[in-house]
Amino acid sequence: MAQLHYGPARVPSRESPEEAIALLQERGYTACEIDFEGKFWMDYPWAEKFGELARAAGIVLSVHAPIAGFMGHAERGKKLNMAVGMLDHSAGVAKAAGAEVVVFHPGYLLSRERAAAIDSVVEQLGELRERLVKKDRAVPFGVEIMGRVRELGTADDVFAISARTGWVRPVIDFAHLHAVTDGGFTTTAAFREIFEGADAVLPPEAPFHIHFSDIAYANRNETKHLPYGEGTLRVEPLGTALRDFDRPATVITESPDEASNQAIREELYAAVGTRSASRASSSSASASRSRARRNSA
């Protein structure tokens, strides 16, 4: 496979861009997703500096838009306008930081047939794209596979949205897929099939964008992320499947603890057959963080 990047679903420090990059390097990460799920907390100068330092460190960035920033609203009005504003602002931060993609959720069926809901998502995304082009922030977006078995956001839904828009990429969440298949992602073949679907709709040079963690589920719906090893989802078959594709990949860990992040990291790189980034020594990492604090003071 081509180059692999791996990192956390949250910026590890909001104190300063320098502190955040120092922590990412200390922990051996080469990717990071800017976490706006709950609220926007990063301004444009912070994003620009964070992006500059990330590029220098070989760390690729992505942005996760607020949960309420979904497309496919059944009615026009305040909620849709608010969602468009959230995605617009997410795109602005992504451009400032040089992020690869803005991740968002596909929304809900809202008592509609699946085809009608997808039509609505695609229509509203088209309107959003026109707005972003006018503001010179038409960055790639990524629609996430969801963990609700009877809702919008299956793998087929996501691939269809990506194919019909061209600028919206599939975001493959294997914890969600494991949940909705009642624990079905235990073999390399299962992972490979999903990668084949994504590969067919992605632009030639675009990376797979992947979310991963162990997961608890009930009635084929996700309930919560688990520390790695407490559930039944493993990263080794994911890494093995990636080797079959000549496409870069960014894997974002959504585990609830750092020990899990590191365990997944080591197992993933071993399965892919490439070396992971070395974790900095405690002394050099401490020195780096001290410099970051001085520089941001």
C-alpha positions as CSV (number, residue, x, y, z in Angstrom):
1,M,0.0,0.0,0.0
2,A,0.9,3.7,-0.2
3,Q,1.7,5.8,2.9
4,L,-0.2,5.3,6.2
5,H,-0.9,8.0,8.7
6,Y,-2.3,7.3,12.2
7,G,-3.5,9.6,15.0
8,P,-6.2,10.6,17.5
9,A,-9.7,12.0,17.0
10,R,-8.9,14.9,19.3
11,V,-6.3,17.6,19.4
12,P,-4.3,16.6,22.5
13,S,-3.9,20.2,23.8
14,R,-5.9,23.4,23.4
15,E,-3.2,25.5,25.2
16,S,-1.3,26.3,22.0
17,P,-0.6,24.8,18.5
18,E,3.0,24.2,19.6
19,E,2.0,22.2,22.7
20,A,-0.5,20.2,20.6
21,I,2.1,19.3,17.9
22,A,4.7,18.4,20.6
23,L,2.3,16.0,22.2
24,L,1.4,14.4,18.9
25,Q,5.1,13.9,18.1
26,E,5.8,12.5,21.6
27,R,3.1,9.9,21.1
28,G,4.3,8.9,17.7
29,Y,1.3,10.2,15.7
30,T,1.3,11.3,12.1
31,A,-2.4,12.3,11.9
32,C,-4.9,14.2,14.0
33,E,-8.6,15.0,13.6
34,I,-9.6,18.5,14.8
35,D,-12.5,17.9,17.2
36,F,-15.5,20.2,16.7
37,E,-18.2,17.6,17.4
38,G,-19.3,19.4,20.5
39,K,-18.4,23.0,19.6
40,F,-16.0,25.2,17.7
41,W,-13.0,26.0,19.9
42,M,-10.2,26.9,17.4
43,D,-9.9,30.3,15.7
44,Y,-8.4,30.9,12.3
45,P,-4.9,32.0,13.5
46,W,-4.7,29.0,15.8
47,A,-5.7,26.8,12.8
48,E,-3.1,28.4,10.5
49,K,-0.3,27.9,13.0
50,F,-1.4,24.4,13.8
51,G,-1.4,23.5,10.1
52,E,2.0,25.0,9.5
53,L,3.5,23.1,12.4
54,A,1.7,19.9,11.4
55,R,3.0,20.0,7.8
56,A,6.6,20.5,9.1
57,A,6.2,17.5,11.4
58,G,4.7,15.3,8.7
59,I,1.3,15.2,10.4
60,V,-1.9,15.2,8.3
61,L,-5.0,16.9,9.6
62,S,-8.7,16.5,9.2
63,V,-11.7,18.3,10.7
64,H,-14.8,16.7,12.3
65,A,-17.7,19.1,11.9
66,P,-20.3,19.5,14.7
67,I,-22.8,16.6,15.0
68,A,-25.6,19.0,14.2
69,G,-23.9,19.9,11.0
70,F,-25.6,17.2,8.9
71,M,-27.2,17.4,5.4
72,G,-30.5,15.9,4.4
73,H,-33.0,17.9,6.4
74,A,-36.6,17.1,5.6
75,E,-37.7,20.7,6.0
76,R,-36.1,24.0,5.1
77,G,-35.6,26.5,7.9
78,K,-33.6,27.3,11.0
79,K,-32.0,23.8,11.6
80,L,-30.8,23.5,8.0
81,N,-29.5,27.0,8.0
82,M,-27.6,26.3,11.2
83,A,-26.1,23.1,9.8
84,V,-25.0,24.9,6.6
85,G,-23.3,27.5,8.8
86,M,-21.5,24.9,10.8
87,L,-20.2,23.1,7.7
88,D,-19.2,26.4,6.1
89,H,-17.2,27.4,9.2
90,S,-15.7,23.9,9.4
91,A,-14.5,24.3,5.8
92,G,-13.0,27.7,6.6
93,V,-11.0,26.2,9.5
94,A,-10.0,23.2,7.4
95,K,-8.6,25.5,4.7
96,A,-6.7,27.6,7.2
97,A,-5.1,24.4,8.7
98,G,-4.6,22.7,5.4
99,A,-6.7,19.8,6.4
100,E,-7.3,16.9,4.1
101,V,-11.1,16.5,4.6
102,V,-14.1,17.8,6.7
103,V,-15.9,14.8,8.2
104,F,-19.7,15.1,8.7
105,H,-22.6,12.9,9.5
106,P,-25.3,12.0,6.9
107,G,-28.3,12.8,9.0
108,Y,-31.5,10.7,9.4
109,L,-34.2,9.0,7.3
110,L,-36.9,11.1,9.1
111,S,-39.7,8.8,8.0
112,R,-38.7,9.0,4.3
113,E,-37.7,6.2,1.9
114,R,-34.0,5.8,1.8
115,A,-33.7,7.0,-1.8
116,A,-35.6,10.2,-1.0
117,A,-33.4,10.9,2.0
118,I,-30.2,10.4,-0.1
119,D,-31.6,12.7,-2.8
120,S,-32.1,15.3,-0.1
121,V,-28.5,14.9,1.2
122,V,-27.1,15.2,-2.3
123,E,-29.3,18.3,-3.1
124,Q,-28.3,20.1,0.1
125,L,-24.7,19.2,-0.4
126,G,-24.8,20.8,-3.9
127,E,-26.2,24.0,-2.4
128,L,-23.5,24.0,0.2
129,R,-20.8,23.4,-2.4
130,E,-21.9,26.5,-4.4
131,R,-21.6,28.6,-1.2
132,L,-18.2,27.2,-0.4
133,V,-16.9,27.9,-3.9
134,K,-18.0,31.5,-3.7
135,K,-16.1,31.8,-0.4
136,D,-13.0,30.1,-1.7
137,R,-13.2,27.3,0.8
138,A,-14.4,24.4,-1.3
139,V,-12.3,21.7,0.5
140,P,-13.1,18.0,0.3
141,F,-15.8,16.7,2.6
142,G,-16.2,13.2,4.0
143,V,-19.5,11.5,4.9
144,E,-19.2,9.0,7.7
145,I,-20.6,5.5,7.8
146,M,-22.9,5.4,10.8
147,G,-23.7,2.9,13.6
148,R,-27.5,2.8,13.5
149,V,-28.8,-0.2,11.7
150,R,-32.1,1.2,10.6
151,E,-31.0,4.8,9.9
152,L,-29.3,6.7,7.1
153,G,-25.6,6.2,6.8
154,T,-25.0,2.6,5.7
155,A,-21.9,1.8,3.7
156,D,-24.1,1.7,0.5
157,D,-25.7,5.0,1.4
158,V,-22.3,6.7,1.9
159,F,-20.9,5.2,-1.3
160,A,-23.9,6.4,-3.2
161,I,-23.6,10.0,-1.8
162,S,-19.9,10.0,-2.7
163,A,-20.5,8.7,-6.2
164,R,-23.2,11.3,-6.9
165,T,-21.3,14.3,-5.6
166,G,-17.7,13.7,-6.6
167,W,-16.3,16.0,-3.9
168,V,-17.6,14.1,-0.9
169,R,-15.5,11.1,0.1
170,P,-16.6,8.1,2.2
171,V,-15.4,8.1,5.8
172,I,-15.1,4.4,6.8
173,D,-16.0,3.9,10.5
174,F,-15.2,0.2,11.3
175,A,-16.5,0.4,14.8
176,H,-19.9,1.5,13.4
177,L,-19.7,-1.3,10.8
178,H,-18.9,-3.9,13.4
179,A,-21.9,-2.8,15.4
180,V,-24.5,-2.8,12.7
181,T,-23.3,-6.2,11.5
182,D,-23.6,-7.7,15.0
183,G,-19.8,-8.2,15.2
184,G,-19.3,-9.1,11.6
185,F,-15.9,-7.5,11.1
186,T,-13.5,-10.2,12.2
187,T,-11.9,-11.3,8.9
188,T,-9.7,-9.6,6.3
189,A,-12.3,-10.3,3.7
190,A,-14.9,-8.2,5.5
191,F,-12.5,-5.2,5.6
192,R,-11.4,-5.7,2.1
193,E,-15.0,-5.6,0.8
194,I,-15.5,-2.2,2.3
195,F,-12.2,-0.8,1.0
196,E,-13.2,-2.0,-2.5
197,G,-16.5,0.0,-2.3
198,A,-14.6,3.1,-1.1
199,D,-11.8,2.7,-3.6
200,A,-14.4,2.7,-6.5
201,V,-15.7,6.2,-5.6
202,L,-12.6,7.9,-4.3
203,P,-10.5,10.2,-6.5
204,P,-7.3,8.5,-7.6
205,E,-4.9,10.2,-5.2
206,A,-7.3,10.6,-2.2
207,P,-6.5,8.6,0.9
208,F,-8.9,6.2,2.6
209,H,-10.1,8.1,5.7
210,I,-10.8,5.6,8.5
211,H,-12.2,5.8,12.0
212,F,-11.4,2.9,14.3
213,S,-11.9,1.8,17.9
214,D,-13.2,-1.2,19.8
215,I,-17.0,-0.9,20.3
216,A,-19.9,-2.0,22.4
217,Y,-23.3,-2.5,20.7
218,A,-26.8,-3.8,21.3
219,N,-29.4,-4.8,18.8
220,R,-27.0,-3.9,16.0
221,N,-26.6,-0.3,17.2
222,E,-23.5,1.2,18.7
223,T,-23.6,2.1,22.4
224,K,-20.0,3.3,23.3
225,H,-16.4,3.1,22.3
226,L,-14.4,0.6,24.4
227,P,-10.8,0.3,25.5
228,Y,-9.0,-1.8,22.9
229,G,-9.4,-5.5,23.7
230,E,-12.6,-5.3,25.7
231,G,-14.8,-5.9,22.6
232,T,-14.3,-8.1,19.6
233,L,-13.1,-5.6,16.9
234,R,-9.4,-5.9,16.0
235,V,-7.2,-3.8,13.8
236,E,-4.9,-6.6,12.4
237,P,-7.4,-7.6,9.6
238,L,-7.8,-4.0,8.7
239,G,-4.1,-3.5,8.2
240,T,-3.8,-6.8,6.2
241,A,-6.6,-5.7,3.9
242,L,-5.0,-2.3,3.3
243,R,-2.0,-4.0,1.8
244,D,-4.1,-5.0,-1.2
245,F,-4.7,-1.3,-2.2
246,D,-2.3,1.1,-3.8
247,R,-3.8,4.0,-2.0
248,P,-2.7,6.0,1.1
249,A,-4.7,5.8,4.2
250,T,-5.3,7.9,7.3
251,V,-6.6,6.0,10.3
252,I,-8.1,8.0,13.2
253,T,-8.4,6.3,16.5
254,E,-11.5,7.0,18.6
255,S,-10.5,5.0,21.6
256,P,-11.3,6.4,25.0
257,D,-7.8,6.0,26.4
258,E,-4.2,6.5,25.3
259,A,-3.1,3.0,26.1
260,S,-5.7,1.7,23.5
261,N,-4.5,4.3,20.9
262,Q,-0.9,3.0,21.3
263,A,-1.9,-0.7,21.2
264,I,-3.9,-0.1,18.0
265,R,-1.0,1.8,16.5
266,E,1.5,-0.9,17.0
267,E,-0.8,-3.7,15.8
268,L,-1.8,-1.7,12.7
269,Y,1.7,-0.9,11.5
270,A,2.8,-4.5,12.1
271,A,-0.1,-5.7,10.0
272,V,0.5,-3.2,7.2
273,G,4.2,-4.1,7.2
274,T,5.6,-0.6,7.6
275,R,7.3,1.1,10.4
276,S,5.4,3.4,12.6
277,A,6.7,6.8,13.7
278,S,9.0,6.5,16.7
279,R,7.7,7.8,19.9
280,A,9.9,10.6,21.3
281,S,11.9,9.9,24.5
282,S,10.5,11.3,27.6
283,S,13.4,13.8,28.0
284,S,13.2,15.1,24.4
285,A,9.4,15.2,24.6
286,S,9.6,17.2,27.8
287,A,12.1,19.6,26.3
288,S,9.9,20.0,23.2
289,R,6.8,20.8,25.3
290,S,8.8,23.3,27.4
291,R,9.9,25.1,24.2
292,A,6.3,25.1,23.0
293,R,5.1,26.7,26.2
294,R,7.9,29.4,26.0
295,N,7.1,30.1,22.3
296,S,3.4,30.5,22.9
297,A,3.9,32.7,26.0
